[in-house]
């Protein structure tokens, strides 16, 4: 125990001039039909936010970017971000951010704000969870759906299959699954799981912005991989989402690339487009700390998911991310 504490203290000392940007997605208030990595439960999220508030300097992404531009990184600095713009960011996470006074940036895909459709991972999860058949065929292979564990395996099989597909093809595949399982979009919207997965409305965004605790950034218009689009399409995704948010809120500073892997999901050309569109910075999903000299249009982030327990969270925050990054280099 003493050795573990000493090791963590040494790592924390070594990493004291590294900042971290944390990536969250969704914070759910009730259990889901089966675990989905990007959806944390409320209790876990509250513990993490409370821990950050007690032990770290929590700043907005704008503050962190400004300090980077000035060539400095404050000690033990953390910025919190959310991707996709789930309604539970407002309903569940926002009250906790206010309680502990932790700033956050929420990246929204503008096509989904105020609409009924779900982003495809949640549309897929809903279809499997509500299935009226107990077996689904995926690539000709049967997957039972009787238990939470079986639904998880079917979900993973689908997401592996969808990874290389364009959004239109993914939507078609989910519609086909719905027909196979006798689940319609209306069934999903009328279900108990839908409120957990629905997206933000503009009034929610307005209220959060009014707190001065939340910033809204762009996650493009349709949440498609930029690398799968033509240069003109990619530019429209970046420009039109920025224009939409700016018209509603007055200003948008930052971009989060959908999926966020480089170069698989975005490239140097997309980074140049982000700068051309007027974004001050952009964040990726490549793991690592933020240091002076970090690429301002591809800032690394640390993903926090439903499986990140207390010890793992402490380890990541107290130097684990920095040590892992140095080891990969």
C-alpha positions as CSV (number, residue, x, y, z in Angstrom):
1,X,0.0,0.0,0.0
2,X,2.8,2.4,0.9
3,X,4.7,1.6,-2.2
4,X,1.6,2.1,-4.3
5,X,1.0,5.6,-2.8
6,X,4.7,6.5,-3.2
7,X,4.6,5.4,-6.9
8,X,1.5,7.4,-7.5
9,X,3.0,10.5,-5.8
10,X,6.2,10.2,-8.0
11,X,4.1,9.9,-11.1
12,X,2.0,12.9,-10.1
13,X,5.2,14.9,-9.5
14,X,6.6,14.0,-12.9
15,X,3.3,14.8,-14.6
16,X,2.6,18.1,-12.8
17,X,3.2,20.2,-15.9
18,X,1.0,18.1,-18.2
19,X,-2.6,19.0,-18.6
20,X,-5.3,16.5,-19.4
21,X,-8.5,16.9,-21.4
22,X,-11.1,14.3,-20.4
23,X,-13.7,12.9,-22.8
24,X,-17.1,12.0,-21.6
25,X,-20.2,11.2,-23.7
26,X,-23.3,10.4,-21.6
27,X,-24.2,10.2,-18.0
28,X,-27.3,8.1,-17.4
29,X,-29.6,8.3,-14.3
30,X,-31.0,4.7,-14.6
31,X,-29.5,1.4,-15.6
32,X,-29.4,0.5,-19.4
33,X,-30.6,-2.8,-20.8
34,X,-27.0,-3.7,-21.3
35,X,-23.7,-1.9,-20.6
36,X,-22.5,0.6,-23.3
37,X,-19.0,2.0,-22.8
38,X,-19.8,5.6,-23.6
39,X,-22.7,5.8,-21.1
40,X,-21.6,6.3,-17.4
41,X,-23.9,5.9,-14.5
42,X,-24.6,9.0,-12.4
43,X,-22.9,7.8,-9.2
44,X,-19.6,7.0,-10.9
45,X,-19.6,10.4,-12.7
46,X,-20.3,12.3,-9.5
47,X,-17.5,10.6,-7.7
48,X,-15.1,11.5,-10.6
49,X,-16.2,15.1,-10.8
50,X,-15.9,15.5,-7.0
51,X,-12.4,14.0,-7.2
52,X,-11.4,16.5,-9.9
53,X,-12.8,19.4,-7.9
54,X,-10.8,18.4,-4.8
55,X,-7.5,17.5,-6.3
56,X,-7.1,19.4,-9.6
57,X,-7.3,22.8,-11.2
58,X,-10.4,22.4,-13.4
59,X,-10.5,25.0,-16.2
60,X,-12.5,25.5,-19.4
61,X,-11.1,24.4,-22.7
62,X,-10.9,28.0,-23.7
63,X,-8.6,28.7,-20.7
64,X,-6.4,25.8,-21.4
65,X,-6.1,26.7,-25.1
66,X,-5.2,30.3,-24.2
67,X,-2.5,29.1,-21.8
68,X,-1.1,26.8,-24.5
69,X,-1.0,29.7,-26.9
70,X,0.9,31.7,-24.3
71,X,3.4,28.8,-24.0
72,X,2.4,27.6,-20.5
73,X,0.4,24.8,-18.8
74,X,-0.8,25.3,-15.2
75,X,0.0,22.7,-12.6
76,X,-2.5,19.8,-12.3
77,X,-4.8,21.2,-14.9
78,X,-7.8,19.3,-16.3
79,X,-10.5,20.3,-18.8
80,X,-13.7,18.3,-19.1
81,X,-15.4,17.7,-22.4
82,X,-18.5,15.8,-23.7
83,X,-19.0,14.5,-27.2
84,X,-22.3,14.1,-29.1
85,X,-24.6,16.4,-27.1
86,X,-26.8,13.9,-25.2
87,X,-29.8,15.5,-23.3
88,X,-28.5,13.8,-20.2
89,X,-25.5,16.2,-20.3
90,X,-28.1,18.8,-19.3
91,X,-30.4,16.7,-17.2
92,X,-27.9,14.6,-15.2
93,X,-24.3,15.9,-15.7
94,X,-25.0,19.7,-15.6
95,X,-26.4,19.8,-12.0
96,X,-23.3,18.0,-10.9
97,X,-21.0,20.3,-12.7
98,X,-22.7,23.2,-11.0
99,X,-22.5,21.5,-7.6
100,X,-18.7,21.1,-7.8
101,X,-18.2,24.1,-10.1
102,X,-16.3,22.2,-12.8
103,X,-16.4,23.8,-16.3
104,X,-17.1,21.7,-19.4
105,X,-17.3,21.9,-23.1
106,X,-20.1,20.0,-24.9
107,X,-19.5,19.2,-28.6
108,X,-22.7,18.9,-30.5
109,X,-23.6,17.5,-34.0
110,X,-26.0,20.3,-35.1
111,X,-28.2,18.1,-37.2
112,X,-29.4,16.3,-34.1
113,X,-30.2,19.2,-31.8
114,X,-33.9,19.4,-31.1
115,X,-34.6,16.4,-33.4
116,X,-36.1,13.0,-32.7
117,X,-33.5,10.7,-34.4
118,X,-30.7,9.2,-32.3
119,X,-27.0,8.9,-33.3
120,X,-26.4,5.5,-34.8
121,X,-24.7,3.8,-31.8
122,X,-27.7,4.6,-29.6
123,X,-30.2,3.7,-32.4
124,X,-28.5,0.3,-32.7
125,X,-28.5,-0.2,-28.9
126,X,-32.2,0.6,-28.7
127,X,-33.0,-1.7,-31.6
128,X,-31.3,-4.6,-29.9
129,X,-32.6,-3.9,-26.4
130,X,-36.2,-3.6,-27.6
131,X,-36.1,-6.6,-30.0
132,X,-39.3,-8.6,-30.3
133,X,-37.2,-11.6,-31.5
134,X,-34.7,-13.3,-29.3
135,X,-32.2,-14.0,-32.0
136,X,-30.6,-11.6,-34.5
137,X,-28.7,-12.6,-37.6
138,X,-25.5,-10.5,-38.2
139,X,-23.4,-11.4,-41.3
140,X,-25.3,-14.7,-41.4
141,X,-24.3,-15.6,-37.8
142,X,-27.1,-15.9,-35.1
143,X,-26.7,-13.9,-32.0
144,X,-29.1,-14.6,-29.1
145,X,-30.6,-11.5,-27.3
146,X,-32.1,-13.1,-24.2
147,X,-29.6,-11.6,-21.7
148,X,-27.7,-8.4,-21.1
149,X,-24.4,-10.2,-22.0
150,X,-25.8,-11.6,-25.2
151,X,-27.0,-8.1,-26.3
152,X,-23.6,-6.8,-25.6
153,X,-22.0,-9.4,-27.9
154,X,-24.5,-8.6,-30.7
155,X,-23.8,-4.8,-30.2
156,X,-20.1,-5.4,-30.5
157,X,-20.5,-7.5,-33.6
158,X,-22.5,-4.7,-35.3
159,X,-20.2,-1.9,-34.3
160,X,-17.2,-3.9,-35.7
161,X,-19.1,-4.4,-39.0
162,X,-20.1,-0.7,-39.1
163,X,-16.7,0.8,-38.5
164,X,-15.7,0.9,-42.2
165,X,-19.2,1.9,-43.5
166,X,-20.5,5.4,-44.4
167,X,-23.3,6.8,-42.3
168,X,-25.9,6.2,-45.0
169,X,-24.9,2.5,-45.1
170,X,-25.0,2.2,-41.3
171,X,-28.5,3.8,-41.2
172,X,-29.6,1.3,-43.8
173,X,-28.2,-1.6,-41.8
174,X,-29.9,-0.5,-38.6
175,X,-33.2,-0.1,-40.5
176,X,-32.8,-3.7,-41.8
177,X,-32.1,-4.9,-38.2
178,X,-35.2,-3.2,-37.1
179,X,-37.3,-5.0,-39.7
180,X,-35.7,-8.3,-38.7
181,X,-36.4,-7.7,-35.0
182,X,-39.9,-6.0,-35.6
183,X,-38.8,-2.7,-34.1
184,X,-39.8,0.6,-35.7
185,X,-38.4,4.1,-35.0
186,X,-41.7,4.9,-33.3
187,X,-41.2,1.9,-31.0
188,X,-37.8,3.3,-30.0
189,X,-39.2,6.9,-29.4
190,X,-42.0,5.5,-27.2
191,X,-39.7,3.3,-25.2
192,X,-38.2,3.9,-21.7
193,X,-34.7,3.8,-23.0
194,X,-35.2,6.7,-25.5
195,X,-34.9,9.5,-22.8
196,X,-31.5,8.1,-21.9
197,X,-30.3,8.4,-25.5
198,X,-32.0,11.5,-26.9
199,X,-30.0,14.6,-27.9
200,X,-30.0,18.1,-26.6
201,X,-32.6,20.8,-27.4
202,X,-31.6,24.5,-27.9
203,X,-33.3,25.7,-24.7
204,X,-31.1,23.2,-22.8
205,X,-28.1,24.6,-24.4
206,X,-29.2,28.2,-23.7
207,X,-29.6,27.5,-20.0
208,X,-26.2,25.9,-19.7
209,X,-24.5,28.7,-21.5
210,X,-26.2,31.1,-19.2
211,X,-24.4,29.5,-16.3
212,X,-21.0,30.6,-17.7
213,X,-19.9,27.1,-16.8
214,X,-20.5,25.4,-20.1
215,X,-19.1,26.1,-23.6
216,X,-20.6,24.6,-26.7
217,X,-18.3,23.4,-29.5
218,X,-18.8,21.8,-32.9
219,X,-18.9,18.0,-33.5
220,X,-19.8,18.7,-37.2
221,X,-23.3,18.6,-38.7
222,X,-23.9,14.9,-39.2
223,X,-21.2,13.2,-37.1
224,X,-19.7,11.5,-40.1
225,X,-16.0,10.5,-40.4
226,X,-14.4,13.3,-42.2
227,X,-12.0,10.9,-43.9
228,X,-14.9,9.2,-45.6
229,X,-16.1,12.5,-47.2
230,X,-14.9,14.5,-50.2
231,X,-12.9,17.7,-49.3
232,X,-15.9,19.8,-50.2
233,X,-18.3,17.7,-48.0
234,X,-15.8,17.8,-45.1
235,X,-15.4,21.6,-45.3
236,X,-19.2,22.0,-45.3
237,X,-19.5,19.8,-42.2
238,X,-17.0,22.0,-40.3
239,X,-18.2,25.4,-41.7
240,X,-22.0,24.8,-41.5
241,X,-21.9,23.4,-37.9
242,X,-19.8,26.4,-36.8
243,X,-22.2,28.8,-38.5
244,X,-25.3,27.1,-36.9
245,X,-23.9,27.2,-33.4
246,X,-22.6,30.7,-33.8
247,X,-26.0,32.0,-35.0
248,X,-27.6,30.6,-31.9
249,X,-25.0,31.2,-29.2
250,X,-22.9,34.1,-30.5
251,X,-19.6,32.3,-30.6
252,X,-18.0,28.9,-31.1
253,X,-14.3,28.4,-30.5
254,X,-13.6,24.7,-30.6
255,X,-14.1,21.6,-32.7
256,X,-14.1,17.9,-31.9
257,X,-13.5,15.5,-34.8
258,X,-16.1,12.7,-35.0
259,X,-14.5,9.5,-33.7
260,X,-11.3,11.5,-33.5
261,X,-8.6,9.0,-34.6
262,X,-5.7,10.3,-36.7
263,X,-5.3,9.6,-39.6
264,X,-8.1,7.1,-39.8
265,X,-10.9,9.6,-39.0
266,X,-9.3,12.9,-39.8
267,X,-6.1,14.1,-41.5
268,X,-3.7,17.1,-41.7
269,X,-6.0,18.4,-44.5
270,X,-9.0,18.5,-42.1
271,X,-6.8,20.3,-39.4
272,X,-6.1,23.0,-42.0
273,X,-9.8,23.2,-42.8
274,X,-10.6,23.6,-39.1
275,X,-8.2,26.6,-38.9
276,X,-9.7,28.0,-42.2
277,X,-13.2,27.8,-40.7
278,X,-12.1,30.0,-37.8
279,X,-11.9,27.4,-35.0
280,X,-9.3,28.4,-32.3
281,X,-8.5,24.7,-31.5
282,X,-9.6,21.2,-32.2
283,X,-9.6,18.0,-30.1
284,X,-9.0,14.5,-31.1
285,X,-9.4,11.1,-29.4
286,X,-5.7,10.2,-29.5
287,X,-4.7,9.4,-25.9
288,X,-2.1,11.5,-24.2
289,X,-1.3,14.6,-22.0
290,X,-1.5,18.2,-23.2
291,X,1.9,19.9,-23.0
292,X,3.4,23.1,-24.3
293,X,4.0,22.5,-28.0
294,X,1.0,20.2,-28.4
295,X,-0.6,20.5,-31.8
296,X,-3.4,23.0,-31.3
297,X,-5.7,21.4,-34.0
298,X,-5.3,17.9,-32.7
299,X,-5.2,18.1,-29.0
300,X,-5.1,14.7,-27.3
301,X,-7.8,13.6,-24.9
302,X,-8.3,10.8,-22.3
303,X,-11.5,8.8,-22.7
304,X,-13.4,8.1,-19.6
305,X,-16.0,5.3,-20.0
306,X,-18.4,3.2,-18.0
307,X,-15.6,0.8,-17.0
308,X,-13.2,3.4,-15.6
309,X,-13.2,2.6,-11.9
310,X,-11.9,4.7,-9.0
311,X,-8.4,3.2,-9.0
312,X,-8.0,3.5,-12.8
313,X,-9.3,7.1,-12.7
314,X,-6.7,8.0,-10.0
315,X,-4.0,6.3,-11.9
316,X,-4.8,8.1,-15.2
317,X,-5.0,11.5,-13.5
318,X,-1.9,11.1,-11.3
319,X,0.6,10.5,-14.1
320,X,-0.6,7.3,-15.7
321,X,-1.6,9.1,-19.0
322,X,1.8,10.8,-19.2
323,X,3.7,7.5,-18.5
324,X,1.7,5.6,-21.0
325,X,2.3,8.3,-23.6
326,X,6.0,8.4,-23.0
327,X,6.1,4.5,-23.2
328,X,4.4,4.6,-26.6
329,X,6.9,7.1,-27.9
